[in-house]
Each structure stands twice: as C-alpha cells, then as structure tokens.
Amino acid sequence: MSKRTSRRPVKTQGKRARKDAVGDGDFKPEHDANFEDEQEQKSPPRKRQRVAPKFKAPPRKKQDQGKSSSIVRLPDIPTSIIIKIMSHLLPINIIFLARVNKFFRNLLMNRSSVDIWHRAMDNVPFLPECPPDMSEPRYLALVFLNTCTSCGKAGKLEVDEVLRVRLCGSLVVWNTVTPGIMALIPFSGKIAPTPRRSNAYSLRGDVPSLLAEYEAKKKLGDKTFQTWAAEKRKIKDERLKHAQMLKAFLGIMELADEQEMEDIKAERQKEIERRLGELGWTSEDLDFDFPECTNKRTWLDLISQPKPLSDQGWTTLKPALTTLLETNRQKRSEIASKARKKERETRLSEMFLAIEERGTLTVSVSSHNPDSEAPTSFTFEPPFPNLSHTLNCPAVMDLYETDRTVVEMEAKFEQHRAEIEGFLIEWTNQVQSHFIKLAHQGPKIGKKILQSTSIVHDNKSDPFAKLPDDVKRLLRADSFFNSTSLFGFGQCLTYGHVLRVEGFRELLRTATAVSSSAPPNLDHVRWDSEANEAARVLLTGLGKPNASYLEMTGQAIYKCGRCHDSEAKTWGEMVRHYVHEKRQYARIQERLRSDPNVTYNNVHDPKLRTKQPLVQYVGVQSTDESELFECRICPELPILQDVVASETQILSHFLDVHGIADPELHEQYGPQEEAEAEAEDELNEVGRYDSDDGFGLFDERFSDDEFSEGGGCAYARRRLAGYGGYGRRRRYNAHYSRPRCLYDGGDDDWW
C-alpha cells in the first residue's frame, strides 16, 4: 500500500470546534481527536512551588565508575527510534499511546507526526484512506474504538459509515431537516433506533451552517447557486463512495474478529484437553457429543470461552471440569454396559435358535393342483420358550445379566450347555404334556396314529417314525383345541396353530431389556370335541382318516361340497364351517317350531344321502357378479346369513334346504342388485341409514376394518337395522366377489 499523505490543509487558528453529532450533548473538545498545531503546544503556566521544610537528605550511594545505569528515561530516547518502533504498531496501539501521558500525546498529536499515523494505517490491510475532511486520529478512533463519538461512553456501538459517527441511543434526538438541502447533505437512518429507522437523518451540527450557506448562495443568482450545489453534491457522492468502502472494511474486520475469537476458543480448548490428558483423562472421557449426554452445553460453556487459559483460571476451572468428566465417564460406562447386554441378548437368541432348529420336523406335501407338480414343504416346530421364559433358568439369567462381552458369554454358555438344554427339554415337555392330556379326552385311536397319503419322502421312510406316540396324536389333522384367551377367535385350532397364537414359537426380542416370565399357564386351552368330531368325518370323506395337519397344509385349498358357499378355506376354516353349520341348524330348529310352514334342511348332515361330497378341493371359479341371485327366504329366518350364488346354485339351494323345487322369481329369490336396492329403500324408510351420512347409528360401533365397504354392504346393514337382536353375533357372511361381512356378536360361539 502506498504511503498515505494528508490532503487536508493545516489549521493555524486553534482546535476545530465544529459539532458533528446529534443529540442532547454535542462533541466536546476533549473527545475530538484532532491534531494540535505546534504554536499551541505551549507549556502550561508554572505553578508556585510549595515551600518545604528543610531537612538533611540522606547520602546517595556511590556508583562504580565502570558501571552506568541501565535505566533510560523515555525523553532521553531519540525521537527517530521511537518513530521507528511505532511504525510497526497498529492504529489502535497508536491511539492508546497518545492517551498514556503528555509526552506521547504531544508527540503523536502534533501535525508533524502524521507520518506515524499513516504507517500505522498501512499495517491494516484493506483499510480505506482517511477522508480529507477528517484528521487521522479522529478517523482511526471512529473505526477502531467502541466509544460514543459524542459523550465518549464505551459500548458496543454501530458505526454509521455515512455520518461517520458512533452514537449511543440516549443521545439520538432528531430534528426536522429542511427538504431543500436534503440532496446536498449526507443523511442516514442506520444510527436511529429500530422503530424510527429511516433514511432521512443528518447531524445537527451540519444543518445550520449548510442552511445559511444555502440561503446566501441562492441570493447570488442561479448560476452561482448551481455551481455551489454541484460541488456539494460531488462532496456528498465522494462521501457515499467512501462509506461503501468503509462498510466493506468493517465487515471484513468483523469476520476477522469472529475468526480470532474462534481461534482463541480452539487454543483454550486444546490447552484444557492437554492438561486433562496429563491428569489421566482419555479422549473418550472428553467426548460429550452423544445422544444420552445431558452436560454437553455446560461442558462447552466452560472450555469454549473467548479468552486464553491462565494458571489462575485453570485452578478455578479444574474442579468443575473434573465433576463433569466423572459424570460423563459414568454415563458412558452405563451406555456401554447396556450395549453389551443387548449384544448378549442377540447372541443368546441366535444360540437358542440353533438349538430349536434341531427339534423341527419338515415334510413335503404333494400339490393338490394338477397344474403344479412341485411339492410344498411344511415344518412342525415343537414348543420352545421365548427368551423371557429361558431367564427362569439360573444359568441363562447369569449369562444375560452379568456384564460380559459376547465372547466371554459364549465360553460360559458352553460350560453350562448341558444344564441349559436340560431346562429347555423340561420346559418343552411341560407344555406338550398339557396338550397330550387334553388330546386323550378324544376318542381312542388305533395303532396307526399317523398315516400319510400325500407326504413326499425319500426311501419311503416315515417322517414321523421317531416321534413319540403322544406327540403323533397332537399332529393328527382331527386334533383341535380352543383357547378362551383369544377373545372368541380361538376355536378349531390345530396344535401348531395354538402354539403360534400362544407365543410358544417365537424368541422374544424387544427394544427394552428382557425380564423373566412366569412358567406358562395353559388352563385356558381346552380340547375341542366338536371340531374333532367334524374333522374325523371330513377326513374320512377325503380318504385320509389318519392324516397329519401338516399334510392338510395351511393353504386355502378346500371348499364346502354341500352348500352355496364355495369360498376357498384352509383346513381349520373348513372344520370350523361344519361346526358352525351344525350349531346353526340346531338353533334354527328351535326357532322354527313356531313357524311350521318354513322348511330348513341340514344339508351339512354327514348322514344325508346325497351325491355331493362333504368337502372338495378348490377348482376354477366364476366370479361374474351379474349372474348372482339371492335367496329371499333365508333373510326372514333368524340365521343372519344371506345366500348369494348363481341361479343354478340358488335353485339347488331351494331344493336341498327349503324343499322347494320351483321357487318363484322376484318373490322367493331374485337378482342380487335388485335385493340391494330394496334393502337400501327399506333402511332409508325407517331412518336407520342414510347413504350420505354413512352407517347411521352404527357408525360409532363398527369400524372400516369390520365393514370393508364403507358402512358394510346392504345385506349387513339390513340384518343389523331390521332384525334387532340377531345382529349381535359375529360371524362370516359369504358373498361371491365381495369381502366377507363381520357381524358383532354376543353368543358363546364366534365366527
């Protein structure tokens, strides 16, 4: 940067007294940092010396002739050396030196020392040059000192680059500026308080003189006035350009200050970490950045302060840091312990799963679909405790709770493997013995407990040969149980199904810690004699009297051969269907004693002589809804089931169930769409359902999960709205090509 020179003429008439600030107090001479002329640097009048009492001064110590004093008085140092030293200082240092004593003030505030100020300014990159209408000390004080330009009060005050002042809020009082001179005088709104901020404020000290000059120039003629106005506008434009440069510099300086603060914080943090490391704290102890940490903010407040660390500060800071570090170490230890516990839980589950797989039995069943030749595999999994049940074993509890690594736990597991596997066998036998005891309530079975006809196996070996006879009995396709803990859905369950729903087939893994569970209580599981009887009849009809439920598969491949319901069902659903029809027929007969004109035959009776089989395998079905018809006699019976089928099936239904060979169309049966429209009209008439409002009074009782088509289909709504007490029973209603309707029930049998 080129050497700066002052472009302002030297004053010889004393200090500047012009006031450049606005407010209750104007600039005071002692706060105006202008140069003083040499002529004014006269010594102050000598004070009269006080007469002191005479006393004898003590003798001075004699100095060795070969030694000179090492102390040099500041005035004795050559001025050139002082100036040379000052040329390496920053402007802020020069300002403070000028305020130290009279010697430096007289030296630095003299016009002849302007070169010292220029060199100090050259030491600051990007600092704009001093404006021609300001002295260097005043300009640098504005830029680098956070003090009010008017009252000298220190504070974090913002610089107004246009007006070139820093003013505290209590001094900012505004007067109206004459509009005629607004284009000629610098103005700004930056220093105004936020609610009153605008762009039309000027310094009060600038307005009167400019206004007087303005009036005087106008009297001299238009040409003179325009020339004068052009000069003022040029001065104003130059001032605005300088304000932009100053604003950019102040922004750079602000960023530099922020970076300096960050560097100081980083150095302080580095020094603190070094000293803590010497005390034995590790980098992990010093890490407060993890989700469970609650002292991160306190830690950062202590170590990230914008001031260097001193020995005295370290003495005060160390106890607080030690307390935080001890808490942090304990918290990390707890987190690590929980993580190791979760790892032990996962590894225990894997090891138990390996033991469990040794007891599984997998069979392959040939496909009943002629288009598919690939057999399907099904697996029997005996009851196995979940992880919470295994904690009842002392060895497992010790493996889970004791704080060890996974490797240490595995070694300990192998030492107690015999004890653990013995506990698992005992637990499995306890569960199986309950089901075996229930199964013996059923009918006696011959020597061939299980006899497969569809299971595919190599070398014609029996896959069930190694199983105990009591376990084979549980695997029979006619062994059914019910559970009262499943809220009405626990009927007609095979052995494998009830194990799954009771939670005896899953290793429990949760996001929280696992706790031990009490031994399983199976008193709510009972033998289902009705399902057993129905299953034996159906198995005989299929030619598989001693089949396993694994062979019957869990797929929906069966359908009823006796009624209109041709929906595909699993083996358990097929048995449930026949149990339900038997119970329903008994209830209908009780109700029909008062109405002998209506006939309802039990087409599901195994003793009924008919060519129709009890159960069939599912084939290709037609789902053309336009061909569906509905029986209009069944809805009048308290059975809560609509019969919807093709016209051929409906005619067969009338003949088999109602004993009517030639039913009347539109009277005793009709198209499904017609029946739906009549049901809608009936419900709208009684005011129980409105198509715009949903399901009327039943909207609050039934959710969309129970009625998947808005408020349920028209048949379900008619049953519930028109037939009072009989709509409470939950059961399936079979409609072709539409979801099943679920009815909320209150009977002891649920479907």
Secondary structure as the mmCIF struct_conf table of DSSP 4:
data_model
#
loop_
_struct_conf.conf_type_id
_struct_conf.id
_struct_conf.beg_label_comp_id
_struct_conf.beg_label_asym_id
_struct_conf.beg_label_seq_id
_struct_conf.end_label_comp_id
_struct_conf.end_label_asym_id
_struct_conf.end_label_seq_id
HELX_LH_PP_P HELX_LH_PP_P1 SER A 2 ARG A 4
BEND BEND1 ARG A 8 ARG A 8
HELX_LH_PP_P HELX_LH_PP_P2 PRO A 9 LYS A 11
BEND BEND2 GLN A 13 LYS A 15
BEND BEND3 GLY A 23 GLY A 25
HELX_RH_3T_P HELX_RH_3T_P1 PRO A 29 HIS A 31
STRN STRN1 GLU A 36 GLU A 36
HELX_RH_3T_P HELX_RH_3T_P2 GLU A 38 GLU A 40
HELX_LH_PP_P HELX_LH_PP_P3 LYS A 42 LYS A 54
HELX_LH_PP_P HELX_LH_PP_P4 LYS A 56 ASP A 64
TURN_TY1_P TURN_TY1_P1 GLN A 65 GLY A 66
BEND BEND4 SER A 70 SER A 70
HELX_RH_3T_P HELX_RH_3T_P3 LEU A 74 ASP A 76
BEND BEND5 ILE A 77 ILE A 77
HELX_RH_AL_P HELX_RH_AL_P1 THR A 79 MET A 86
TURN_TY1_P TURN_TY1_P2 SER A 87 HIS A 88
BEND BEND6 LEU A 89 LEU A 89
HELX_RH_AL_P HELX_RH_AL_P2 PRO A 91 ALA A 98
TURN_TY1_P TURN_TY1_P3 ARG A 99 VAL A 100
HELX_RH_AL_P HELX_RH_AL_P3 LYS A 102 LEU A 108
TURN_TY1_P TURN_TY1_P4 MET A 109 MET A 109
STRN STRN2 ASN A 110 ASN A 110
HELX_RH_3T_P HELX_RH_3T_P4 ARG A 111 SER A 113
HELX_RH_AL_P HELX_RH_AL_P4 VAL A 114 ASP A 122
TURN_TY1_P TURN_TY1_P5 ASN A 123 ASN A 123
BEND BEND7 VAL A 124 VAL A 124
TURN_TY1_P TURN_TY1_P6 PRO A 125 PHE A 126
HELX_LH_PP_P HELX_LH_PP_P5 LEU A 127 PRO A 131
TURN_TY1_P TURN_TY1_P7 PRO A 132 ASP A 133
BEND BEND8 MET A 134 MET A 134
HELX_RH_AL_P HELX_RH_AL_P5 GLU A 136 PHE A 144
STRN STRN3 THR A 147 THR A 147
TURN_TY1_P TURN_TY1_P8 THR A 149 CYS A 151
STRN STRN4 ALA A 154 ALA A 154
BEND BEND9 GLY A 155 GLY A 155
STRN STRN5 ASP A 160 ASP A 160
TURN_TY1_P TURN_TY1_P9 GLU A 161 ARG A 164
STRN STRN6 VAL A 165 VAL A 165
HELX_RH_3T_P HELX_RH_3T_P5 GLY A 169 LEU A 171
HELX_LH_PP_P HELX_LH_PP_P6 THR A 176 THR A 178
HELX_RH_3T_P HELX_RH_3T_P6 PRO A 179 ILE A 181
TURN_TY1_P TURN_TY1_P10 MET A 182 LEU A 184
BEND BEND10 ILE A 185 ILE A 185
STRN STRN7 SER A 188 SER A 188
BEND BEND11 GLY A 189 GLY A 189
TURN_TY1_P TURN_TY1_P11 LYS A 190 ILE A 191
BEND BEND12 ALA A 192 ALA A 192
HELX_RH_3T_P HELX_RH_3T_P7 THR A 194 ARG A 196
BEND BEND13 ASN A 199 ASN A 199
STRN STRN8 TYR A 201 TYR A 201
TURN_TY1_P TURN_TY1_P12 ARG A 204 ASP A 206
HELX_RH_AL_P HELX_RH_AL_P6 VAL A 207 LYS A 218
TURN_TY1_P TURN_TY1_P13 LYS A 219 LEU A 220
HELX_RH_AL_P HELX_RH_AL_P7 ASP A 222 GLU A 278
TURN_TY1_P TURN_TY1_P14 LEU A 279 GLY A 280
TURN_TY1_P TURN_TY1_P15 SER A 283 LEU A 286
BEND BEND14 PHE A 290 PHE A 290
TURN_TY1_P TURN_TY1_P16 PRO A 291 GLU A 292
BEND BEND15 THR A 294 THR A 294
HELX_RH_AL_P HELX_RH_AL_P8 LYS A 296 ILE A 303
BEND BEND16 PRO A 306 LYS A 307
HELX_LH_PP_P HELX_LH_PP_P7 PRO A 308 SER A 310
HELX_RH_AL_P HELX_RH_AL_P9 ASP A 311 GLU A 357
TURN_TY1_P TURN_TY1_P17 ARG A 358 GLY A 359
STRN STRN9 LEU A 361 VAL A 365
BEND BEND17 HIS A 368 HIS A 368
TURN_TY1_P TURN_TY1_P18 PRO A 370 ASP A 371
BEND BEND18 ALA A 374 ALA A 374
STRN STRN10 THR A 376 PHE A 380
HELX_RH_AL_P HELX_RH_AL_P10 LEU A 387 THR A 390
TURN_TY1_P TURN_TY1_P19 LEU A 391 ASN A 392
BEND BEND19 CYS A 393 CYS A 393
HELX_RH_AL_P HELX_RH_AL_P11 PRO A 394 GLU A 401
BEND BEND20 THR A 402 THR A 402
HELX_RH_AL_P HELX_RH_AL_P12 VAL A 406 GLN A 415
TURN_TY1_P TURN_TY1_P20 HIS A 416 HIS A 416
HELX_RH_AL_P HELX_RH_AL_P13 ARG A 417 ALA A 439
TURN_TY1_P TURN_TY1_P21 HIS A 440 GLN A 441
BEND BEND21 GLY A 442 GLY A 442
BEND BEND22 LYS A 447 LYS A 447
BEND BEND23 ILE A 449 ILE A 449
BEND BEND24 THR A 453 SER A 454
STRN STRN11 ILE A 455 VAL A 456
HELX_RH_3T_P HELX_RH_3T_P8 ASP A 458 LYS A 460
TURN_TY1_P TURN_TY1_P22 PRO A 463 LYS A 466
BEND BEND25 LEU A 467 LEU A 467
HELX_RH_AL_P HELX_RH_AL_P14 ASP A 469 LEU A 474
TURN_TY1_P TURN_TY1_P23 LEU A 475 LEU A 475
STRN STRN12 ARG A 476 ARG A 476
TURN_TY1_P TURN_TY1_P24 ALA A 477 ASP A 478
STRN STRN13 PHE A 481 SER A 483
HELX_RH_3T_P HELX_RH_3T_P9 THR A 484 LEU A 486
TURN_TY1_P TURN_TY1_P25 PHE A 487 GLY A 488
BEND BEND26 GLN A 491 CYS A 492
STRN STRN14 LEU A 493 LEU A 493
HELX_RH_AL_P HELX_RH_AL_P15 TYR A 495 VAL A 501
TURN_TY1_P TURN_TY1_P26 GLU A 502 GLY A 503
BEND BEND27 ARG A 505 GLU A 506
BEND BEND28 ALA A 511 THR A 512
HELX_LH_PP_P HELX_LH_PP_P8 ALA A 518 PRO A 520
TURN_TY1_P TURN_TY1_P27 ASP A 523 HIS A 524
STRN STRN15 VAL A 525 TRP A 527
HELX_RH_AL_P HELX_RH_AL_P16 SER A 529 LEU A 542
TURN_TY1_P TURN_TY1_P28 GLY A 543 GLY A 543
TURN_TY1_P TURN_TY1_P29 PRO A 545 ASN A 546
STRN STRN16 SER A 548 SER A 548
HELX_RH_AL_P HELX_RH_AL_P17 TYR A 549 MET A 552
BEND BEND29 GLY A 554 GLN A 555
STRN STRN17 TYR A 558 CYS A 560
BEND BEND30 GLY A 561 HIS A 564
STRN STRN18 LYS A 569 LYS A 569
HELX_RH_AL_P HELX_RH_AL_P18 TRP A 571 ARG A 591
HELX_RH_3T_P HELX_RH_3T_P10 LEU A 592 SER A 594
TURN_TY1_P TURN_TY1_P30 PRO A 596 ASN A 597
TURN_TY1_P TURN_TY1_P31 VAL A 603 HIS A 604
TURN_TY1_P TURN_TY1_P32 PRO A 606 LYS A 607
BEND BEND31 LEU A 608 LEU A 608
BEND BEND32 LYS A 611 GLN A 612
BEND BEND33 LEU A 614 LEU A 614
STRN STRN19 VAL A 615 TYR A 617
HELX_RH_3T_P HELX_RH_3T_P11 GLU A 625 GLU A 627
STRN STRN20 LEU A 628 CYS A 631
BEND BEND34 ARG A 632 ILE A 633
HELX_RH_3T_P HELX_RH_3T_P12 CYS A 634 GLU A 636
BEND BEND35 LEU A 637 LEU A 637
TURN_TY1_P TURN_TY1_P33 PRO A 638 ILE A 639
STRN STRN21 VAL A 644 SER A 646
HELX_RH_AL_P HELX_RH_AL_P19 GLU A 647 HIS A 653
HELX_RH_PI_P HELX_RH_PI_P1 PHE A 654 HIS A 658
BEND BEND36 ALA A 661 ASP A 662
HELX_LH_PP_P HELX_LH_PP_P9 PRO A 663 GLU A 664
STRN STRN22 LEU A 665 LEU A 665
TURN_TY1_P TURN_TY1_P34 HIS A 666 GLN A 668
STRN STRN23 TYR A 669 PRO A 671
HELX_RH_AL_P HELX_RH_AL_P20 GLN A 672 VAL A 686
TURN_TY1_P TURN_TY1_P35 GLY A 687 GLY A 687
BEND BEND37 ARG A 688 ARG A 688
STRN STRN24 ASP A 690 ASP A 690
TURN_TY1_P TURN_TY1_P36 SER A 691 ASP A 693
STRN STRN25 GLY A 694 GLY A 694
BEND BEND38 PHE A 695 PHE A 695
HELX_RH_3T_P HELX_RH_3T_P13 GLY A 696 PHE A 698
TURN_TY1_P TURN_TY1_P37 ASP A 699 ARG A 701
TURN_TY1_P TURN_TY1_P38 ASP A 704 GLU A 706
BEND BEND39 PHE A 707 GLY A 711
HELX_RH_AL_P HELX_RH_AL_P21 ALA A 714 GLY A 722
BEND BEND40 TYR A 723 TYR A 723
HELX_RH_3T_P HELX_RH_3T_P14 GLY A 724 GLY A 727
BEND BEND41 ARG A 729 ARG A 729
STRN STRN26 TYR A 732 ASN A 733
TURN_TY1_P TURN_TY1_P39 TYR A 736 SER A 737
BEND BEND42 ARG A 738 ARG A 738
HELX_LH_PP_P HELX_LH_PP_P10 PRO A 739 ARG A 740
STRN STRN27 CYS A 741 LEU A 742
BEND BEND43 ASP A 747 ASP A 749
#
